[in-house]
């Protein structure tokens, strides 16, 4: 009798091994948000629900999980924590080596695989774009496995976000709270752009599925495979991409507005119980900055 193993295969190495629970957004990002907030985290889609951790799915075997962890450790220690520890909120530069590209690709690849498990990919794209999505997923996986030297046509871009000191018409009144205090992930498409989007607090990572129509629309953000420098004051993103970020900020406010009055009372009580901690938190600092830019009309949706 032939025994057939029913153990699921690791999404990266394709070997049938016991799978670990893999974070879609790296754990160090969620840990930073919790550490610099007060009270509990709340799910973006279900604001009444308190959460202890980011989204996890059974995706990788232990060996591949360890591979990702090494790249995450380098990025966290050399870029993420130094950048987010800068109290001025200004952009500084951070040298990087091969681990930066590996980390960025690992993030967008995880987001794409997560959406595939949600059965949202095929319904989301027309057949031609879907073929590109599948090619991007495979190319990124080959790069992560070390089978190809670079991501090919499916470029990676990374942007360090400074604090906005002015706002133009139409800017979301929750811009600071979204750009500094949230994690987000998705696959936006439209206007000739399809990409995987991952927001790691004040860092945006983009995995381009459709090639950029005009290269100058992405300036100062393209990630290098080997040595390079992250952080530049001379950056440019396409207008549709900025518009998407702004729409996500507005959407986060609408979801927050849907929170029940019971949960709102809990938040107020938690803030009063640790008033000094709340006033010293980065969450309150981001709220104050939004109020300084847009006025007090958003106070009811804190």
SEMIDREN-80794 format. One line per 4 residues: their letters; for each residue x, y, z of N, C-alpha, C. Coordinates in steps of 0.02 Angstrom, whole numbers, plus 50000, padded with zeros to 5 digits. Layout:
BEGIN
a> X,Y,Z,X,Y,Z,X,Y,Z ~ ...
***
This chain:
BEGIN
xxxx> 50042,49940,50000,50000,50000,50000,50044,50062,50000 ~ 50026,50111,49958,50063,50174,49955,50029,50225,50000 ~ 50067,50254,50045,50040,50305,50090,50053,50373,50060 ~ 50001,50412,50053,50006,50480,50025,50003,50530,50081
xxxx> 50054,50572,50086,50055,50623,50138,50005,50678,50122 ~ 49965,50696,50171,49916,50750,50162,49941,50815,50193 ~ 50005,50816,50215,50033,50876,50244,50034,50931,50191 ~ 50008,50991,50206,50009,51045,50156,50081,51065,50140
xxxx> 50090,51092,50081,50157,51113,50060,50171,51184,50081 ~ 50233,51198,50097,50255,51267,50111,50245,51308,50048 ~ 50217,51368,50055,50203,51409,49997,50266,51432,49961 ~ 50323,51432,49996,50384,51456,49964,50426,51399,49937
xxxx> 50447,51353,49979,50492,51300,49956,50454,51242,49924 ~ 50387,51240,49933,50344,51190,49903,50354,51120,49932 ~ 50390,51114,49987,50399,51050,50020,50344,51038,50070 ~ 50324,50975,50076,50270,50957,50122,50299,50952,50193
xxxx> 50288,51004,50231,50314,51009,50299,50260,51040,50343 ~ 50269,51033,50408,50224,51066,50454,50231,51142,50446 ~ 50174,51176,50441,50175,51248,50428,50170,51288,50492 ~ 50206,51344,50493,50203,51391,50548,50149,51444,50534
xxxx> 50128,51479,50586,50084,51537,50576,50128,51597,50558 ~ 50121,51620,50498,50162,51674,50472,50124,51741,50476 ~ 50158,51792,50500,50129,51859,50501,50129,51888,50430 ~ 50073,51916,50409,50071,51950,50345,50110,52016,50350
xxxx> 50093,52057,50397,50133,52116,50413,50181,52095,50469 ~ 50246,52106,50461,50294,52082,50511,50276,52102,50582 ~ 50289,52056,50627,50268,52066,50697,50299,52127,50729 ~ 50361,52145,50710,50393,52202,50742,50356,52266,50728
xxxx> 50320,52270,50672,50281,52330,50656,50222,52337,50704 ~ 50185,52282,50712,50127,52283,50757,50150,52296,50829 ~ 50206,52266,50847,50233,52276,50915,50249,52350,50927 ~ 50276,52383,50877,50292,52454,50884,50228,52495,50894
xxxx> 50176,52481,50854,50113,52517,50860,50085,52509,50931 ~ 50086,52447,50956,50060,52434,51023,50101,52471,51077 ~ 50166,52468,51070,50211,52497,51120,50202,52573,51125 ~ 50187,52605,51069,50183,52678,51068,50111,52703,51071
xxxx> 50065,52657,51086,49995,52676,51095,49976,52665,51168 ~ 49913,52676,51183,49886,52657,51248,49825,52614,51235 ~ 49809,52571,51282,49750,52528,51274,49764,52471,51226 ~ 49714,52453,51187,49716,52395,51143,49718,52416,51070
xxxx> 49744,52371,51028,49737,52380,50956,49667,52359,50936 ~ 49644,52386,50880,49578,52369,50855,49583,52353,50781 ~ 49544,52304,50759,49546,52284,50689,49519,52339,50644 ~ 49552,52348,50586,49531,52401,50540,49461,52387,50512
xxxx> 49448,52323,50496,49383,52306,50467,49329,52298,50519 ~ 49349,52282,50581,49301,52273,50636,49325,52314,50696 ~ 49313,52379,50696,49340,52423,50748,49315,52407,50818 ~ 49259,52371,50824,49235,52351,50891,49276,52294,50920
xxxx> 49317,52262,50878,49354,52203,50899,49425,52222,50920 ~ 49441,52206,50983,49510,52215,51006,49553,52158,50981 ~ 49613,52174,50959,49658,52123,50934,49725,52127,50970 ~ 49757,52070,50977,49821,52066,51011,49880,52062,50962
xxxx> 49866,52046,50900,49920,52034,50853,49896,52049,50783 ~ 49942,52049,50735,49923,52059,50666,49897,51995,50634 ~ 49875,52001,50571,49848,51944,50535,49901,51890,50525 ~ 49883,51827,50538,49929,51771,50528,49892,51716,50490
xxxx> 49929,51681,50446,49902,51623,50413,49956,51569,50411 ~ 49935,51507,50404,49983,51452,50398,50009,51452,50326 ~ 50072,51473,50318,50098,51487,50252,50166,51455,50240 ~ 50211,51459,50288,50281,51439,50279,50301,51384,50326
xxxx> 50350,51344,50304,50380,51295,50349,50429,51331,50396 ~ 50454,51295,50444,50498,51327,50494,50562,51355,50462 ~ 50590,51319,50413,50652,51343,50381,50640,51408,50342 ~ 50586,51411,50305,50571,51472,50267,50551,51529,50313
xxxx> 50517,51513,50367,50500,51565,50416,50563,51594,50446 ~ 50612,51552,50459,50676,51576,50487,50713,51620,50436 ~ 50707,51602,50372,50738,51642,50320,50709,51713,50320 ~ 50642,51717,50322,50609,51782,50324,50628,51820,50387
xxxx> 50633,51785,50444,50648,51818,50508,50716,51852,50506 ~ 50764,51822,50471,50830,51854,50467,50827,51920,50430 ~ 50791,51922,50375,50784,51985,50337,50745,52036,50378 ~ 50693,52013,50414,50654,52058,50456,50697,52088,50511
xxxx> 50740,52048,50541,50782,52072,50595,50829,52127,50570 ~ 50859,52117,50512,50904,52168,50484,50866,52232,50469 ~ 50808,52226,50437,50769,52286,50420,50745,52322,50482 ~ 50721,52284,50531,50696,52315,50593,50751,52353,50629
xxxx> 50809,52322,50636,50863,52351,50675,50898,52409,50639 ~ 50902,52405,50573,50942,52454,50536,50901,52509,50502 ~ 50836,52497,50495,50795,52547,50462,50733,52565,50505 ~ 50690,52516,50518,50626,52531,50548,50632,52565,50616
xxxx> 50667,52535,50662,50671,52564,50730,50710,52629,50731 ~ 50767,52636,50697,50800,52702,50696,50756,52756,50666 ~ 50720,52739,50612,50677,52788,50579,50619,52809,50624 ~ 50586,52760,50654,50528,52776,50697,50549,52804,50765
xxxx> 50612,52796,50782,50637,52825,50845,50659,52897,50840 ~ 50655,52925,50779,50675,52994,50769,50617,53041,50789 ~ 50624,53077,50844,50568,53118,50869,50549,53177,50824 ~ 50594,53197,50779,50580,53255,50736,50532,53237,50679
xxxx> 50524,53172,50666,50481,53148,50611,50510,53168,50543 ~ 50572,53189,50540,50603,53207,50477,50633,53146,50443 ~ 50646,53152,50379,50676,53097,50341,50752,53098,50348 ~ 50781,53043,50367,50853,53034,50366,50869,52977,50319
xxxx> 50933,52966,50306,50953,52913,50259,50979,52853,50297 ~ 50966,52794,50269,50985,52731,50300,51016,52685,50247 ~ 51081,52670,50253,51112,52625,50205,51085,52555,50212 ~ 51083,52519,50157,51059,52450,50160,51100,52405,50114
xxxx> 51092,52341,50125,51124,52291,50082,51069,52245,50055 ~ 51087,52184,50034,51040,52140,49999,50979,52123,50040 ~ 50984,52126,50107,50928,52108,50150,50867,52154,50140 ~ 50878,52215,50118,50821,52262,50111,50774,52239,50056
xxxx> 50802,52220,49998,50760,52196,49943,50726,52130,49962 ~ 50764,52086,49995,50735,52022,50015,50676,52034,50062 ~ 50685,52080,50110,50632,52096,50157,50571,52124,50121 ~ 50581,52173,50077,50525,52205,50043,50487,52155,50000
xxxx> 50523,52113,49964,50489,52063,49922,50452,52014,49966 ~ 50481,51994,50022,50446,51947,50066,50380,51975,50091 ~ 50377,52041,50102,50315,52072,50126,50262,52072,50071 ~ 50279,52097,50012,50228,52101,49959,50207,52032,49936
xxxx> 50254,51984,49937,50236,51915,49918,50187,51886,49968 ~ 50198,51899,50033,50151,51874,50084,50082,51905,50076 ~ 50080,51971,50063,50016,52004,50053,49979,51973,49994 ~ 50015,51961,49939,49984,51932,49880,49959,51861,49895
xxxx> 49999,51821,49929,49977,51753,49946,49916,51754,49993 ~ 49915,51801,50038,49859,51808,50084,49795,51823,50046 ~ 49798,51869,49999,49739,51885,49958,49717,51825,49916 ~ 49764,51785,49895,49746,51725,49858,49707,51676,49902
xxxx> 49724,51672,49966,49686,51628,50011,49617,51655,50024 ~ 49608,51721,50016,49542,51751,50026,49497,51745,49965 ~ 49523,51714,49912,49486,51706,49850,49465,51774,49820 ~ 49506,51825,49834,49487,51892,49809,49525,51912,49747
xxxx> 49575,51872,49727,49618,51893,49672,49585,51884,49605 ~ 49558,51825,49592,49529,51812,49526,49469,51857,49512 ~ 49429,51872,49564,49371,51914,49554,49391,51988,49547 ~ 49451,52004,49566,49473,52073,49570,49502,52099,49505
xxxx> 49528,52054,49462,49565,52076,49403,49536,52046,49339 ~ 49547,52081,49284,49529,52052,49220,49582,52000,49201 ~ 49569,51957,49153,49615,51901,49138,49686,51922,49122 ~ 49695,51977,49085,49763,51998,49067,49803,52019,49128
xxxx> 49772,52057,49172,49807,52078,49233,49818,52018,49279 ~ 49770,51972,49281,49778,51913,49323,49839,51873,49303 ~ 49854,51870,49238,49914,51835,49216,49977,51869,49243 ~ 49976,51936,49244,50033,51972,49273,50039,51960,49348
xxxx> 49982,51957,49382,49982,51943,49454,50015,51875,49467 ~ 49997,51825,49429,50025,51758,49438,50100,51758,49422 ~ 50120,51795,49370,50191,51798,49353,50231,51834,49407 ~ 50202,51887,49436,50236,51924,49489,50245,51879,49550
xxxx> 50193,51843,49569,50198,51798,49627,50253,51747,49618 ~ 50257,51718,49559,50308,51667,49545,50378,51698,49543 ~ 50385,51756,49511,50451,51787,49507,50476,51807,49576 ~ 50432,51835,49617,50452,51854,49685,50471,51792,49725
xxxx> 50434,51737,49717,50451,51676,49752,50519,51649,49730 ~ 50533,51652,49665,50598,51629,49640,50654,51672,49669 ~ 50643,51737,49674,50694,51781,49702,50705,51764,49776 ~ 50652,51753,49813,50659,51737,49884,50695,51670,49894
xxxx> 50685,51624,49848,50719,51558,49853,50791,51562,49827 ~ 50811,51618,49799,50878,51625,49773,50888,51597,49704 ~ 50835,51585,49668,50840,51555,49601,50852,51607,49546 ~ 50834,51669,49559,50847,51724,49512,50878,51781,49551
xxxx> 50918,51825,49517,50955,51876,49554,50917,51939,49572 ~ 50858,51948,49542,50820,52009,49554,50746,51997,49537 ~ 50702,52043,49557,50630,52034,49545,50608,52043,49472 ~ 50654,52058,49428,50636,52064,49357,50593,52125,49343
xxxx> 50541,52116,49304,50497,52171,49285,50454,52196,49342 ~ 50450,52158,49397,50404,52173,49451,50441,52211,49506 ~ 50450,52276,49493,50492,52319,49534,50466,52326,49606 ~ 50513,52340,49651,50497,52357,49720,50514,52429,49733
xxxx> 50468,52465,49764,50479,52534,49783,50464,52541,49858 ~ 50502,52584,49891,50495,52594,49963,50500,52668,49978 ~ 50454,52692,50019,50452,52763,50037,50449,52771,50112 ~ 50494,52812,50139,50492,52832,50209,50450,52896,50213
xxxx> 50400,52896,50256,50353,52951,50260,50374,53001,50313 ~ 50384,53063,50293,50394,53117,50341,50326,53144,50362 ~ 50326,53188,50411,50263,53217,50435,50243,53275,50391 ~ 50181,53274,50368,50155,53328,50327,50148,53392,50368
xxxx> 50173,53447,50342,50168,53511,50376,50115,53556,50346 ~ 50085,53535,50292,50031,53573,50261,49986,53523,50225 ~ 49926,53544,50209,49878,53500,50177,49844,53537,50120 ~ 49839,53504,50063,49804,53534,50006,49730,53516,50009
xxxx> 49691,53547,49967,49619,53533,49965,49607,53459,49951 ~ 49560,53430,49988,49543,53360,49977,49583,53311,50019 ~ 49632,53336,50056,49672,53291,50098,49629,53264,50155 ~ 49637,53200,50169,49599,53169,50223,49616,53202,50290
xxxx> 49566,53215,50330,49577,53245,50396,49606,53196,50446 ~ 49616,53134,50425,49649,53084,50468,49717,53064,50440 ~ 49746,53108,50398,49807,53090,50363,49863,53069,50411 ~ 49877,53107,50463,49932,53092,50508,49920,53027,50545
xxxx> 49858,53020,50570,49843,52958,50607,49849,52897,50564 ~ 49831,52904,50500,49838,52847,50455,49911,52834,50437 ~ 49947,52887,50416,50015,52877,50391,50064,52857,50447 ~ 50050,52877,50509,50098,52863,50562,50076,52807,50609
xxxx> 50011,52793,50613,49988,52749,50666,49949,52688,50641 ~ 49959,52668,50579,49919,52612,50555,49962,52564,50514 ~ 49937,52503,50509,49963,52455,50461,49907,52441,50411 ~ 49926,52426,50350,49876,52416,50297,49907,52374,50243
xxxx> 49866,52340,50204,49891,52300,50149,49835,52288,50100 ~ 49852,52286,50036,49801,52274,49985,49833,52268,49916 ~ 49790,52261,49866,49813,52258,49796,49773,52308,49756 ~ 49789,52372,49762,49751,52422,49724,49765,52417,49649
xxxx> 49714,52433,49610,49721,52431,49537,49677,52484,49507 ~ 49697,52508,49449,49657,52560,49415,49701,52614,49387 ~ 49679,52645,49332,49717,52699,49302,49784,52677,49275 ~ 49789,52613,49255,49852,52589,49229,49901,52566,49281
xxxx> 49880,52564,49345,49923,52542,49399,49893,52482,49434 ~ 49933,52430,49442,49914,52373,49484,49975,52357,49526 ~ 49966,52353,49590,50024,52342,49635,50001,52308,49699 ~ 50049,52280,49733,50038,52257,49801,50062,52313,49847
xxxx> 50020,52330,49896,50032,52387,49940,50037,52361,50012 ~ 50090,52381,50045,50097,52364,50116,50120,52426,50154 ~ 50083,52443,50205,50099,52502,50246,50122,52478,50315 ~ 50184,52494,50331,50215,52473,50393,50227,52535,50436
xxxx> 50173,52559,50468,50176,52623,50505,50198,52677,50456 ~ 50257,52708,50464,50277,52764,50422,50318,52742,50361 ~ 50314,52679,50343,50350,52653,50285,50300,52622,50236 ~ 50303,52642,50174,50261,52614,50121,50304,52570,50076
xxxx> 50279,52510,50062,50313,52464,50016,50265,52449,49959 ~ 50290,52454,49897,50250,52441,49838,50284,52388,49796 ~ 50247,52336,49777,50271,52288,49729,50232,52298,49665 ~ 50264,52323,49612,50229,52340,49551,50215,52278,49509
xxxx> 50153,52268,49493,50133,52212,49451,50130,52233,49378 ~ 50102,52291,49365,50106,52320,49298,50165,52368,49296 ~ 50205,52367,49243,50264,52411,49240,50242,52484,49239 ~ 50283,52527,49269,50265,52599,49270,50261,52627,49200
xxxx> 50209,52667,49188,50201,52697,49121,50253,52751,49109 ~ 50268,52789,49161,50317,52843,49155,50364,52836,49215 ~ 50427,52821,49201,50475,52807,49255,50484,52866,49302 ~ 50478,52928,49274,50490,52986,49317,50435,52995,49369
xxxx> 50378,52959,49361,50326,52963,49411,50346,52929,49476 ~ 50394,52883,49472,50422,52851,49532,50494,52876,49538 ~ 50504,52925,49581,50571,52953,49588,50595,52948,49660 ~ 50655,52921,49668,50685,52916,49734,50658,52860,49777
xxxx> 50620,52813,49746,50588,52760,49786,50608,52689,49765 ~ 50637,52682,49705,50652,52614,49680,50706,52582,49723 ~ 50693,52521,49745,50737,52485,49789,50791,52449,49749 ~ 50852,52450,49773,50907,52416,49740,50916,52346,49768
xxxx> 50941,52301,49727,50950,52232,49749,51007,52226,49799 ~ 51062,52263,49788,51119,52258,49832,51124,52318,49879 ~ 51181,52351,49877,51191,52409,49921,51154,52470,49894 ~ 51129,52509,49940,51094,52570,49922,51079,52611,49983
xxxx> 51038,52662,49975,51019,52706,50030,50944,52717,50028 ~ 50913,52709,50086,50841,52724,50093,50833,52792,50123 ~ 50784,52828,50098,50770,52894,50126,50796,52949,50081 ~ 50751,52990,50058,50770,53046,50016,50715,53099,50019
xxxx> 50736,53162,50019,50687,53216,50018,50660,53227,49947 ~ 50695,53199,49897,50675,53209,49827,50640,53147,49802 ~ 50580,53136,49825,50542,53078,49804,50478,53100,49768 ~ 50454,53056,49726,50392,53070,49690,50355,53005,49678
xxxx> 50291,53005,49693,50248,52948,49679,50195,52970,49629 ~ 50170,52925,49588,50117,52943,49541,50056,52969,49579 ~ 50022,53017,49549,49963,53046,49580,49910,52994,49600 ~ 49896,52943,49558,49847,52892,49579,49868,52855,49642
xxxx> 49932,52848,49654,49956,52813,49714,49945,52856,49775 ~ 49962,52921,49770,49948,52966,49826,49873,52969,49840 ~ 49834,52969,49787,49762,52971,49796,49737,52909,49834 ~ 49766,52852,49818,49746,52791,49853,49764,52795,49927
xxxx> 49823,52819,49943,49843,52827,50013,49794,52873,50049 ~ 49776,52928,50017,49729,52976,50047,49661,52944,50057 ~ 49638,52905,50008,49573,52871,50014,49574,52820,50071 ~ 49630,52786,50081,49635,52738,50136,49632,52774,50203
xxxx> 49661,52833,50206,49657,52872,50268,49585,52891,50283 ~ 49549,52914,50232,49479,52931,50242,49438,52870,50261 ~ 49452,52814,50229,49415,52752,50243,49426,52730,50315 ~ 49487,52739,50340,49501,52720,50409,49458,52761,50457
xxxx> 49446,52824,50440,49403,52865,50482,49331,52843,50480 ~ 49307,52823,50421,49238,52799,50415,49227,52735,50454 ~ 49277,52691,50452,49271,52629,50491,49271,52644,50566 ~ 49312,52692,50585,49314,52712,50656,49247,52743,50677
xxxx> 49217,52781,50632,49153,52812,50648,49098,52761,50659 ~ 49107,52701,50631,49057,52648,50639,49064,52611,50705 ~ 49113,52629,50744,49123,52596,50809,49063,52608,50854 ~ 49043,52558,50892,48986,52564,50936,49000,52613,50993
xxxx> 48948,52642,51021,48955,52688,51077,48986,52653,51137 ~ 48971,52589,51146,48999,52551,51201,49075,52549,51197 ~ 49102,52537,51137,49174,52535,51129,49205,52605,51135 ~ 49168,52656,51113,49193,52724,51121,49201,52741,51195
xxxx> 49152,52720,51236,49156,52733,51308,49216,52697,51337 ~ 49229,52635,51315,49287,52598,51340,49352,52634,51325 ~ 49357,52662,51265,49418,52698,51246,49427,52760,51290 ~ 49372,52796,51302,49377,52856,51344,49397,52838,51415
xxxx> 49369,52783,51441,49386,52762,51509,49459,52742,51513 ~ 49483,52705,51463,49554,52684,51463,49600,52744,51461 ~ 49582,52795,51421,49623,52855,51417,49624,52893,51483 ~ 49567,52896,51517,49564,52931,51582,49602,52894,51636
xxxx> 49601,52827,51634,49636,52788,51684,49712,52797,51679 ~ 49736,52809,51619,49808,52821,51609,49816,52885,51569 ~ 49792,52938,51598,49791,53002,51562,49861,53025,51543 ~ 49909,53019,51589,49977,53041,51574,50007,52999,51518
xxxx> 49994,52934,51520,50019,52890,51467,49988,52907,51400 ~ 49923,52921,51399,49889,52938,51337,49916,53003,51308 ~ 49925,53054,51350,49949,53119,51326,50021,53115,51301 ~ 50058,53065,51326,50128,53057,51304,50135,53008,51246
xxxx> 50080,52978,51224,50083,52926,51172,50090,52957,51102 ~ 50116,52918,51057,50121,52939,50987,50052,52944,50955 ~ 50004,52905,50980,49936,52909,50954,49908,52979,50966 ~ 49916,53005,51026,49891,53072,51042,49930,53125,51003
xxxx> 49995,53114,50994,50035,53161,50956,50011,53166,50884 ~ 49993,53109,50854,49967,53109,50785,49900,53144,50782 ~ 49857,53132,50832,49792,53165,50835,49801,53241,50839 ~ 49846,53263,50882,49858,53336,50889,49881,53366,50823
xxxx> 49922,53329,50786,49947,53357,50723,49890,53362,50672 ~ 49847,53312,50670,49790,53317,50625,49746,53376,50644 ~ 49735,53387,50708,49694,53443,50730,49726,53510,50712 ~ 49793,53512,50715,49828,53574,50697,49821,53589,50622
xxxx> 49816,53535,50581,49810,53544,50509,49739,53559,50487 ~ 49691,53526,50520,49623,53526,50493,49571,53555,50540 ~ 49589,53572,50602,49540,53598,50649,49513,53543,50693 ~ 49460,53559,50730,49436,53514,50782,49376,53472,50762
xxxx> 49355,53475,50698,49294,53440,50680,49301,53364,50685 ~ 49363,53339,50686,49374,53267,50689,49377,53241,50761 ~ 49372,53284,50810,49382,53262,50878,49331,53207,50898 ~ 49272,53210,50871,49222,53160,50889,49238,53090,50864
xx> 49286,53083,50818,49304,53018,50792,49372,52994,50816 ~ 49395,53018,50873,49460,52998,50898,49463,52923,50907
***
